[in-house]
Amino acid sequence: MYSVDELKKQNEDIAELCDVLSVLIEHRSLHNNSYVCELMARFREKVWMHLVFEDNTIYAELTRHNDKSISDTARGFHDSAKEIRQCFSHYVKHWCGPAIDDADHEAMLKESSELFRLVKERIHYENAYMFPLIEEQH
């Protein structure tokens, strides 16, 4: 099981990848650059691992908490991952595989920006509200 400090570090890594990828995807010439593709694969793996871990351990435990406000907060946070998972699944299918055509640049840029926004909002919420809640319980 990861510690809260390790989860915070994962969030930091994911946020930094969002920032870097946000800049790189702006450039059409980098669409199929092997280093950009490698960073995107790393981003995908880190986000999936983080979501799977938090689902199966830390927040699952809080959803069963005796204090209804704590369990409701944890459940709401847990449920919010569904939107990210759906967006992420669609994104991975369309943009993380075969070569991206220049004609698809605007669509890829829009979808990437939305995904990065969702992930960063979730990280902010987790850092500001969920981690302090977890730390209070342990």
N, CA, C and O of each residue as an XYZ file, in Angstrom:
552
protein
N       0.835     -1.190      0.000
C       0.000      0.000      0.000
C       0.879      1.252      0.000
O       1.889      1.316      0.701
N       0.485      2.227     -0.783
C       1.216      3.481     -0.840
C       0.898      4.336      0.373
O      -0.198      4.261      0.928
N       1.865      5.149      0.781
C       1.624      6.124      1.834
C       1.027      7.374      1.183
O       1.059      7.530     -0.037
N       0.488      8.251      2.012
C      -0.049      9.512      1.500
C       1.070     10.307      0.820
O       0.840     10.953     -0.202
N       2.264     10.260      1.380
C       3.388     10.979      0.763
C       3.692     10.440     -0.637
O       4.009     11.210     -1.544
N       3.597      9.126     -0.811
C       3.830      8.537     -2.136
C       2.725      8.940     -3.112
O       2.994      9.192     -4.286
N       1.487      9.001     -2.631
C       0.380      9.438     -3.485
C       0.543     10.909     -3.870
O       0.257     11.294     -5.004
N       0.998     11.718     -2.931
C       1.259     13.130     -3.232
C       2.349     13.250     -4.300
O       2.249     14.088     -5.196
N       3.368     12.430     -4.210
C       4.447     12.440     -5.197
C       3.918     12.001     -6.568
O       4.283     12.575     -7.593
N       3.062     10.985     -6.575
C       2.450     10.568     -7.836
C       1.673     11.725     -8.452
O       1.767     11.972     -9.654
N       0.903     12.436     -7.624
C       0.138     13.577     -8.123
C       1.060     14.649     -8.700
O       0.763     15.243     -9.737
N       2.169     14.888     -8.026
C       3.135     15.869     -8.503
C       3.685     15.453     -9.866
O       3.779     16.273    -10.779
N       4.046     14.181     -9.997
C       4.565     13.668    -11.271
C       3.520     13.785    -12.377
O       3.839     14.195    -13.493
N       2.286     13.431    -12.073
C       1.205     13.494    -13.066
C       0.954     14.941    -13.488
O       0.795     15.221    -14.676
N       0.918     15.861    -12.520
C       0.690     17.277    -12.840
C       1.825     17.824    -13.712
O       1.581     18.586    -14.648
N       3.061     17.433    -13.402
C       4.193     17.890    -14.208
C       4.106     17.341    -15.633
O       4.405     18.053    -16.591
N       3.701     16.091    -15.774
C       3.527     15.528    -17.113
C       2.412     16.260    -17.864
O       2.539     16.506    -19.063
N       1.328     16.609    -17.176
C       0.259     17.400    -17.814
C       0.825     18.711    -18.349
O       0.540     19.104    -19.481
N       1.624     19.382    -17.530
C       2.187     20.674    -17.931
C       3.092     20.533    -19.156
O       2.987     21.310    -20.105
N       3.966     19.552    -19.129
C       4.900     19.358    -20.240
C       4.155     18.937    -21.507
O       4.390     19.484    -22.585
N       3.263     17.968    -21.369
C       2.525     17.488    -22.542
C       1.629     18.575    -23.115
O       1.436     18.633    -24.330
N       1.079     19.434    -22.270
C       0.238     20.539    -22.752
C       1.009     21.428    -23.721
O       0.454     21.906    -24.711
N       2.266     21.644    -23.440
C       3.104     22.468    -24.314
C       3.477     21.696    -25.579
O       3.394     22.225    -26.687
N       3.884     20.450    -25.402
C       4.368     19.664    -26.543
C       3.287     19.386    -27.582
O       3.566     19.407    -28.780
N       2.058     19.127    -27.140
C       1.003     18.788    -28.101
C       0.575     19.967    -28.960
O      -0.086     19.787    -29.983
N       0.949     21.168    -28.551
C       0.626     22.359    -29.345
C       1.311     22.320    -30.712
O       0.811     22.898    -31.677
N       2.437     21.647    -30.789
C       3.264     21.644    -31.994
C       2.935     20.453    -32.883
O       3.189     19.304    -32.520
N       2.384     20.730    -34.019
C       2.042     19.671    -34.975
C       3.252     18.804    -35.317
O       3.126     17.594    -35.508
N       4.401     19.423    -35.390
C       5.604     18.690    -35.794
C       6.015     17.627    -34.769
O       6.841     16.765    -35.069
N       5.453     17.684    -33.582
C       5.815     16.727    -32.535
C       4.770     15.626    -32.334
O       4.911     14.792    -31.441
N       3.737     15.624    -33.151
C       2.661     14.632    -32.984
C       3.172     13.211    -32.834
O       2.745     12.484    -31.937
N       4.059     12.824    -33.684
C       4.502     11.435    -33.698
C       5.956     11.290    -33.258
O       6.614     10.297    -33.570
N       6.441     12.276    -32.542
C       7.798     12.246    -32.011
C       7.886     11.145    -30.955
O       7.035     11.063    -30.069
N       8.901     10.312    -31.046
C       9.004      9.162    -30.146
C       9.117      9.570    -28.678
O       8.631      8.854    -27.803
N       9.748     10.703    -28.397
C       9.872     11.145    -27.010
C       8.537     11.639    -26.452
O       8.217     11.402    -25.288
N       7.774     12.315    -27.280
C       6.447     12.767    -26.863
C       5.549     11.543    -26.635
O       4.790     11.492    -25.667
N       5.644     10.578    -27.523
C       4.862      9.346    -27.366
C       5.251      8.607    -26.086
O       4.396      8.053    -25.394
N       6.534      8.604    -25.783
C       7.009      7.969    -24.545
C       6.458      8.695    -23.316
O       6.033      8.053    -22.355
N       6.463     10.021    -23.344
C       5.910     10.789    -22.223
C       4.409     10.551    -22.080
O       3.895     10.454    -20.965
N       3.711     10.458    -23.203
C       2.279     10.193    -23.166
C       2.006      8.811    -22.574
O       1.065      8.644    -21.797
N       2.811      7.835    -22.931
C       2.651      6.490    -22.373
C       2.914      6.510    -20.870
O       2.204      5.856    -20.107
N       3.914      7.244    -20.450
C       4.220      7.372    -19.018
C       3.061      8.042    -18.283
O       2.672      7.612    -17.197
N       2.516      9.096    -18.884
C       1.371      9.796    -18.306
C       0.188      8.835    -18.146
O      -0.423      8.756    -17.080
N      -0.120      8.114    -19.216
C      -1.235      7.158    -19.194
C      -1.047      6.131    -18.083
O      -1.980      5.849    -17.331
N       0.137      5.580    -17.980
C       0.414      4.563    -16.968
C       0.299      5.128    -15.550
O      -0.285      4.491    -14.673
N       0.846      6.302    -15.329
C       0.806      6.906    -13.992
C      -0.631      7.224    -13.561
O      -1.007      6.982    -12.414
N      -1.417      7.761    -14.472
C      -2.807      8.089    -14.129
C      -3.592      6.819    -13.830
O      -4.300      6.758    -12.825
N      -3.480      5.803    -14.685
C      -4.213      4.550    -14.462
C      -3.817      3.910    -13.140
O      -4.675      3.478    -12.371
N      -2.520      3.852    -12.878
C      -2.052      3.228    -11.640
C      -2.593      3.978    -10.420
O      -3.020      3.367     -9.441
N      -2.568      5.291    -10.493
C      -3.052      6.103     -9.377
C      -4.547      5.877     -9.149
O      -4.983      5.682     -8.015
N      -5.328      5.903    -10.226
C      -6.772      5.702    -10.096
C      -7.108      4.308     -9.581
O      -7.981      4.156     -8.727
N      -6.431      3.305    -10.085
C      -6.692      1.935     -9.646
C      -6.333      1.773     -8.174
O      -7.084      1.167     -7.409
N      -5.192      2.311     -7.782
C      -4.782      2.171     -6.399
C      -5.772      2.849     -5.461
O      -6.202      2.255     -4.472
N      -6.134      4.090     -5.768
C      -7.010      4.804     -4.843
C      -8.390      4.161     -4.786
O      -9.031      4.156     -3.735
N      -8.846      3.622     -5.902
C     -10.137      2.926     -5.917
C     -10.156      1.710     -5.008
O     -11.111      1.486     -4.265
N      -9.099      0.939     -5.079
C      -9.081     -0.352     -4.399
C      -8.626     -0.300     -2.958
O      -8.733     -1.300     -2.249
N      -8.135      0.809     -2.511
C      -7.622      0.833     -1.148
C      -8.121      2.026     -0.360
O      -9.119      1.946      0.357
N      -7.430      3.105     -0.499
C      -7.575      4.225      0.413
C      -8.978      4.825      0.455
O      -9.507      5.073      1.539
N      -9.585      5.061     -0.695
C     -10.904      5.685     -0.693
C     -12.009      4.666     -0.476
O     -13.069      5.005      0.049
N     -11.777      3.431     -0.870
C     -12.745      2.366     -0.589
C     -12.925      2.231      0.922
O     -14.038      2.030      1.408
N     -11.825      2.343      1.653
C     -11.871      2.265      3.116
C     -12.672      3.439      3.699
O     -13.471      3.256      4.617
N     -12.452      4.638      3.161
C     -13.165      5.822      3.671
C     -14.653      5.798      3.343
O     -15.450      6.380      4.078
N     -15.045      5.137      2.253
C     -16.479      5.077      1.919
C     -17.260      4.273      2.952
O     -18.482      4.394      3.040
N     -16.562      3.459      3.727
C     -17.212      2.662      4.771
C     -17.069      3.292      6.158
O     -17.373      2.654      7.165
N     -16.613      4.522      6.208
C     -16.379      5.200      7.480
C     -17.700      5.411      8.233
O     -18.749      5.590      7.614
N     -17.643      5.389      9.556
C     -18.839      5.577     10.398
C     -19.408      6.987     10.281
O     -20.618      7.178     10.404
N     -18.561      7.963     10.049
C     -19.001      9.349      9.909
C     -19.539      9.538      8.488
O     -18.796      9.429      7.513
N     -20.838      9.823      8.387
C     -21.497      9.926      7.084
C     -20.866     11.007      6.202
O     -20.755     10.815      4.991
N     -20.460     12.116      6.770
C     -19.873     13.181      5.949
C     -18.550     12.718      5.329
O     -18.235     13.078      4.195
N     -17.786     11.928      6.067
C     -16.531     11.402      5.535
C     -16.816     10.376      4.443
O     -16.200     10.409      3.378
N     -17.745      9.469      4.709
C     -18.051      8.441      3.704
C     -18.660      9.074      2.448
O     -18.367      8.637      1.335
N     -19.501     10.094      2.615
C     -20.091     10.778      1.457
C     -19.028     11.513      0.629
O     -19.065     11.489     -0.601
N     -18.091     12.160      1.310
C     -17.003     12.861      0.614
C     -16.164     11.866     -0.175
O     -15.836     12.103     -1.337
N     -15.820     10.753      0.461
C     -15.014      9.725     -0.206
C     -15.770      9.122     -1.383
O     -15.186      8.885     -2.441
N     -17.051      8.876     -1.207
C     -17.859      8.301     -2.282
C     -17.951      9.272     -3.460
O     -17.834      8.864     -4.615
N     -18.158     10.540     -3.167
C     -18.227     11.539     -4.237
C     -16.921     11.640     -5.005
O     -16.920     11.756     -6.230
N     -15.803     11.594     -4.280
C     -14.503     11.651     -4.935
C     -14.282     10.401     -5.777
O     -13.793     10.474     -6.904
N     -14.639      9.282     -5.228
C     -14.522      8.006     -5.939
C     -15.354      8.039     -7.219
O     -14.876      7.640     -8.281
N     -16.589      8.510     -7.124
C     -17.480      8.563     -8.281
C     -16.978      9.527     -9.354
O     -17.229      9.319    -10.541
N     -16.275     10.573     -8.943
C     -15.775     11.549     -9.917
C     -14.711     10.941    -10.834
O     -14.441     11.468    -11.913
N     -14.121      9.850    -10.409
C     -13.111      9.189    -11.239
C     -13.729      8.588    -12.489
O     -13.034      8.387    -13.484
N     -15.024      8.299    -12.456
C     -15.683      7.700    -13.625
C     -15.564      8.592    -14.857
O     -15.294      8.110    -15.957
N     -15.769      9.896    -14.666
C     -15.681     10.834    -15.788
C     -14.260     10.832    -16.367
O     -14.072     10.830    -17.583
N     -13.278     10.832    -15.481
C     -11.890     10.813    -15.947
C     -11.593      9.513    -16.672
O     -10.943      9.517    -17.718
N     -12.066      8.399    -16.124
C     -11.820      7.100    -16.765
C     -12.435      7.050    -18.168
O     -11.802      6.580    -19.112
N     -13.669      7.537    -18.295
C     -14.332      7.532    -19.599
C     -13.581      8.422    -20.587
O     -13.314      8.020    -21.720
N     -13.249      9.611    -20.154
C     -12.516     10.553    -21.001
C     -11.161      9.961    -21.366
O     -10.725     10.046    -22.514
N     -10.512      9.370    -20.398
C      -9.189      8.801    -20.598
C      -9.231      7.607    -21.547
O      -8.373      7.477    -22.420
N     -10.222      6.739    -21.381
C     -10.358      5.575    -22.269
C     -10.536      6.022    -23.716
O      -9.891      5.499    -24.624
N     -11.407      6.983    -23.914
C     -11.641      7.521    -25.256
C     -10.359      8.145    -25.798
O      -9.995      7.923    -26.953
N      -9.689      8.911    -24.976
C      -8.464      9.588    -25.378
C      -7.398      8.579    -25.803
O      -6.786      8.721    -26.862
N      -7.184      7.568    -24.978
C      -6.170      6.561    -25.269
C      -6.465      5.862    -26.592
O      -5.561      5.641    -27.398
N      -7.733      5.515    -26.814
C      -8.113      4.841    -28.062
C      -7.819      5.699    -29.288
O      -7.357      5.194    -30.311
N      -8.086      6.988    -29.180
C      -7.964      7.862    -30.345
C      -6.584      8.483    -30.540
O      -6.164      8.707    -31.675
N      -5.884      8.759    -29.459
C      -4.680      9.569    -29.599
C      -3.389      8.917    -29.111
O      -2.314      9.489    -29.294
N      -3.463      7.760    -28.506
C      -2.236      7.158    -27.960
C      -1.780      5.944    -28.742
O      -0.990      5.148    -28.235
N      -2.245      5.787    -29.929
C      -1.867      4.618    -30.699
C      -1.181      4.981    -31.982
O      -0.016      5.379    -32.000
N      -1.922      4.836    -33.055
C      -1.332      5.069    -34.377
C      -0.946      6.535    -34.568
O      -1.316      7.406    -33.782
N      -0.208      6.769    -35.616
C       0.254      8.115    -35.928
C      -0.924      9.084    -36.033
O      -1.993      8.740    -36.539
N      -0.700     10.292    -35.545
C      -1.735     11.328    -35.578
C      -1.543     12.158    -36.836
O      -0.448     12.643    -37.122
N      -2.607     12.308    -37.564
C      -2.623     13.077    -38.806
C      -2.730     14.569    -38.471
O      -3.395     14.938    -37.503
N      -2.092     15.412    -39.251
C      -2.175     16.862    -39.029
C      -3.614     17.359    -39.072
O      -3.953     18.323    -38.386
N      -4.457     16.720    -39.863
C      -5.859     17.137    -39.962
C      -6.596     16.949    -38.631
O      -7.617     17.591    -38.387
N      -6.078     16.077    -37.784
C      -6.712     15.802    -36.486
C      -6.154     16.672    -35.364
O      -6.538     16.507    -34.206
N      -5.268     17.579    -35.689
C      -4.583     18.373    -34.667
C      -5.546     19.091    -33.721
O      -5.410     18.992    -32.501
N      -6.504     19.802    -34.274
C      -7.409     20.598    -33.422
C      -8.236     19.706    -32.494
O      -8.412     20.023    -31.318
N      -8.736     18.607    -33.019
C      -9.525     17.689    -32.190
C      -8.665     17.087    -31.080
O      -9.105     16.990    -29.934
N      -7.444     16.685    -31.418
C      -6.539     16.119    -30.428
C      -6.172     17.157    -29.370
O      -6.111     16.845    -28.180
N      -5.933     18.366    -29.800
C      -5.590     19.454    -28.890
C      -6.734     19.743    -27.920
O      -6.512     19.906    -26.720
N      -7.945     19.804    -28.440
C      -9.118     20.069    -27.599
C      -9.322     18.947    -26.576
O      -9.528     19.209    -25.391
N      -9.263     17.710    -27.038
C      -9.474     16.576    -26.146
C      -8.351     16.463    -25.110
O      -8.597     16.127    -23.952
N      -7.136     16.744    -25.532
C      -5.996     16.708    -24.608
C      -6.156     17.769    -23.523
O      -5.949     17.495    -22.341
N      -6.518     18.960    -23.925
C      -6.699     20.053    -22.963
C      -7.771     19.715    -21.941
O      -7.606     19.984    -20.751
N      -8.864     19.127    -22.398
C      -9.945     18.735    -21.495
C      -9.482     17.651    -20.521
O      -9.772     17.714    -19.326
N      -8.772     16.674    -21.034
C      -8.268     15.609    -20.180
C      -7.292     16.160    -19.145
O      -7.402     15.835    -17.963
N      -6.353     16.979    -19.564
C      -5.381     17.544    -18.626
C      -6.083     18.405    -17.575
O      -5.697     18.398    -16.406
N      -7.112     19.145    -17.990
C      -7.874     19.968    -17.038
C      -8.548     19.093    -15.991
O      -8.464     19.377    -14.796
N      -9.218     18.030    -16.431
C      -9.890     17.125    -15.496
C      -8.909     16.491    -14.506
O      -9.174     16.423    -13.306
N      -7.791     16.038    -15.024
C      -6.789     15.386    -14.170
C      -6.236     16.387    -13.160
O      -6.101     16.063    -11.980
N      -5.918     17.590    -13.607
C      -5.353     18.584    -12.690
C      -6.378     19.047    -11.648
O      -6.014     19.307    -10.501
N      -7.641     19.151    -12.031
C      -8.681     19.497    -11.053
C      -8.789     18.409     -9.984
O      -8.920     18.698     -8.795
N      -8.733     17.176    -10.422
C      -8.814     16.059     -9.477
C      -7.608     16.060     -8.534
O      -7.757     15.834     -7.334
N      -6.430     16.312     -9.072
C      -5.224     16.381     -8.249
C      -5.360     17.494     -7.220
O      -5.046     17.302     -6.045
N      -5.821     18.642     -7.655
C      -6.005     19.763     -6.723
C      -6.974     19.381     -5.602
O      -6.696     19.628     -4.428
N      -8.096     18.785     -5.960
C      -9.083     18.399     -4.962
C      -8.506     17.349     -4.004
O      -8.699     17.424     -2.791
N      -7.809     16.391     -4.563
C      -7.227     15.336     -3.733
C      -6.207     15.919     -2.756
O      -6.189     15.559     -1.579
N      -5.363     16.817     -3.249
C      -4.354     17.432     -2.384
C      -4.983     18.330     -1.320
O      -4.547     18.333     -0.169
N      -6.004     19.087     -1.705
C      -6.601     20.058     -0.788
C      -7.587     19.451      0.200
O      -7.701     19.931      1.328
N      -8.298     18.406     -0.203
C      -9.381     17.887      0.644
C      -9.213     16.429      1.066
O      -9.421     16.088      2.231
N      -8.841     15.583      0.130
C      -8.817     14.150      0.442
C      -7.612     13.747      1.295
O      -7.764     13.006      2.266
N      -6.429     14.224      0.943
C      -5.262     13.853      1.733
C      -5.368     14.338      3.179
O      -5.042     13.586      4.097
N      -5.816     15.577      3.404
C      -5.995     15.992      4.818
C      -7.020     15.126      5.549
O      -6.860     14.839      6.735
N      -8.069     14.711      4.842
C      -9.076     13.837      5.438
C      -8.461     12.481      5.818
O      -8.724     11.952      6.897
N      -7.658     11.943      4.934
C      -6.987     10.665      5.204
C      -6.029     10.805      6.385
O      -5.985      9.952      7.271
N      -5.275     11.883      6.381
C      -4.300     12.100      7.459
C      -4.989     12.258      8.807
O      -4.446     11.835      9.828
N      -6.167     12.855      8.828
C      -6.934     12.984     10.085
C      -7.359     11.618     10.615
O      -7.451     11.423     11.827
N      -7.619     10.674      9.715
C      -8.136      9.365     10.100
C      -7.038      8.420     10.576
O      -7.330      7.426     11.240
N      -5.787      8.711     10.250
C      -4.699      7.791     10.620
C      -3.778      8.379     11.622
O      -2.815      7.730     12.031
